[in-house]
Amino acid sequence: MTSPDRATIETVLRQVRTVDNTASITELGSLDAFMMRDGVLHVALATDRARAERLQPLLPALERALVAAVPGSTGASVILTAHRPAPPPTAPAPAAGGGHRPLNLGGGKAGKAPTGPLPAGVGVVIAVASGKGGVGKSTTAVNLAVGLGLEGLKVGLMDADVHGPSLPRMMGVNGQPEVRDGRLIPPHKWGISAMSIGMLVEEDKAMIWRGPMVMGAIGQLLSDVEWGALDVLVVDMPPGTGDAQLTLAQKTALAGAIIVSTPQDIALLDARRGVTMFEKMNVPVLGVVENMSYFCCPNCNHRTELFGHGGARAEAEKMGVPFLGEIPLLVDIRASADEGAPIVIAAPDSPAGQAYRALAHTVGTALRRLLDKKNIRT
Ligand SMILES: Nc1ncnc2c1ncn2[C@@H]1O[C@H](COP(=O)(O)OP(=O)(O)OP(=O)(O)O)[C@@H](O)[C@H]1O
């Protein structure tokens, strides 16, 4: 894979100007992240709502200029992140099952809203959890968080999966975070701020931590990170339903939890435990996502239901929680995660990209409603 040169991209950004020649792209936005995949250059530009409207019409010209300037590129795809205006409510379509009724965000089953401290500047905290490891919880958390950024929300992603922190790899953020006035500054990539224990310690060291150290580390991620003004902090929870999950839910006011499961019975059994745990803690379960729902052959498009199919939808109905959609099993999802660009960025229009964006749209709509209710504007 050729690594594109940052300076070349920045030169193109300076050269492409508005039709009335009053501003260059650099004056309307800044280069957030980029990567090359299969000859296509993916570029994320950070901007704000007002300037996004001026930037949007320039994107086709920018994409053409990038292809001409960046060696080895046969195509370019530019997205505006973080502060881009919310898309019209019709696009993309809500995730299957998720659009029928508003998600129960911010109020528990017993009608009581979860209480507890929120990290300074953060409007809402939601969790992505699974009863069982390896079902694709982190992949879902990363794509949901970046997808929420594409919906126009200010998003942070906290990797609380202390025993298997995968966020640095999946987001393509390497190295240690900056420390300013004793506070950790989360790196900004693909339109969101992200922090993981994997950026602070070597992965194999965290693997052997015991309970109190794990809880200490999670507490630090909540309190010692300068998250700044965020609409939502998405927490990638450790898998399971043990002390770590309970303590995390007690340390901060979780407005809702999304449970990820694969269709197999064994995973669904654990998903049910997850739903029960959150309900006991009065944390609303926003719904269940079925990951690795089916395999779609990249050559002939034949759909195979490797692990059975529809189990999570049926289980969600049984438990009385929304079903938020199904994500296919696709090599591209794993490959893009391994390359450090989530599929919502690497292939936003692919079936997988669309599935995650639909999930983000459903969750984003519920989040906006809650932020309006709480009168929070970041
Ligand atoms: N829908 C999918 N299609 C293909 N590969 C996937 C899909 N979802 C996840 N994967 C891959 O499966 C592996 C496990 O995914 P992930 O790390 O997201 O699971 P997890 O539930 O967070 O695991 P853990 O509990 O160990 O943290 C990763 O290599 C990931 O790229």
The ligand as an SDF file (V2000), in Angstrom:
LIG
                    3D

 31 33  0  0  0  0  0  0  0  0999 V2000
  -18.8260   -7.8580   10.3610 N   0  0  0  0  0  0  0  0  0  0  0  0
  -17.5590   -8.2470   10.3250 C   0  0  0  0  0  0  0  0  0  0  0  0
  -17.0170   -8.7830    9.1950 N   0  0  0  0  0  0  0  0  0  0  0  0
  -15.7300   -9.2100    9.1700 C   0  0  0  0  0  0  0  0  0  0  0  0
  -14.8870   -9.1320   10.2060 N   0  0  0  0  0  0  0  0  0  0  0  0
  -15.3710   -8.6090   11.3620 C   0  0  0  0  0  0  0  0  0  0  0  0
  -16.7090   -8.1270   11.4750 C   0  0  0  0  0  0  0  0  0  0  0  0
  -16.8870   -7.6480   12.7400 N   0  0  0  0  0  0  0  0  0  0  0  0
  -15.6950   -7.8210   13.3700 C   0  0  0  0  0  0  0  0  0  0  0  0
  -14.8070   -8.4020   12.5540 N   0  0  0  0  0  0  0  0  0  0  0  0
  -13.4170   -8.7870   12.8760 C   0  0  0  0  0  0  0  0  0  0  0  0
  -13.4890   -9.7270   13.9500 O   0  0  0  0  0  0  0  0  0  0  0  0
  -12.4240   -9.5120   14.8830 C   0  0  0  0  0  0  0  0  0  0  0  0
  -13.0190   -9.2410   16.2850 C   0  0  0  0  0  0  0  0  0  0  0  0
  -13.7460   -8.0210   16.2200 O   0  0  0  0  0  0  0  0  0  0  0  0
  -13.7440   -6.9900   17.4250 P   0  0  0  0  0  0  0  0  0  0  0  0
  -12.3680   -6.7570   17.9470 O   0  0  0  0  0  0  0  0  0  0  0  0
  -14.5440   -5.8150   16.9950 O   0  0  0  0  0  0  0  0  0  0  0  0
  -14.5620   -7.8570   18.4890 O   0  0  0  0  0  0  0  0  0  0  0  0
  -14.7930   -7.5710   20.0230 P   0  0  0  0  0  0  0  0  0  0  0  0
  -16.1280   -8.1300   20.3340 O   0  0  0  0  0  0  0  0  0  0  0  0
  -14.5830   -6.1410   20.3620 O   0  0  0  0  0  0  0  0  0  0  0  0
  -13.6560   -8.4540   20.6450 O   0  0  0  0  0  0  0  0  0  0  0  0
  -13.0470   -8.3830   22.1290 P   0  0  0  0  0  0  0  0  0  0  0  0
  -14.1440   -8.7840   23.0150 O   0  0  0  0  0  0  0  0  0  0  0  0
  -11.9320   -9.3730   22.0710 O   0  0  0  0  0  0  0  0  0  0  0  0
  -12.5960   -6.9900   22.3490 O   0  0  0  0  0  0  0  0  0  0  0  0
  -11.6140   -8.3430   14.3300 C   0  0  0  0  0  0  0  0  0  0  0  0
  -10.5480   -8.8480   13.5870 O   0  0  0  0  0  0  0  0  0  0  0  0
  -12.5890   -7.6200   13.4010 C   0  0  0  0  0  0  0  0  0  0  0  0
  -11.9380   -6.9310   12.3300 O   0  0  0  0  0  0  0  0  0  0  0  0
  1  2  1  0
  2  3  1  0
  2  7  2  0
  3  4  2  0
  4  5  1  0
  5  6  2  0
  6  7  1  0
  6 10  1  0
  7  8  1  0
  8  9  2  0
  9 10  1  0
 10 11  1  0
 11 12  1  0
 11 30  1  0
 12 13  1  0
 13 14  1  0
 13 28  1  0
 14 15  1  0
 15 16  1  0
 16 17  2  0
 16 18  1  0
 16 19  1  0
 19 20  1  0
 20 21  2  0
 20 22  1  0
 20 23  1  0
 23 24  1  0
 24 25  2  0
 24 26  1  0
 24 27  1  0
 28 29  1  0
 28 30  1  0
 30 31  1  0
M  END
$$$$
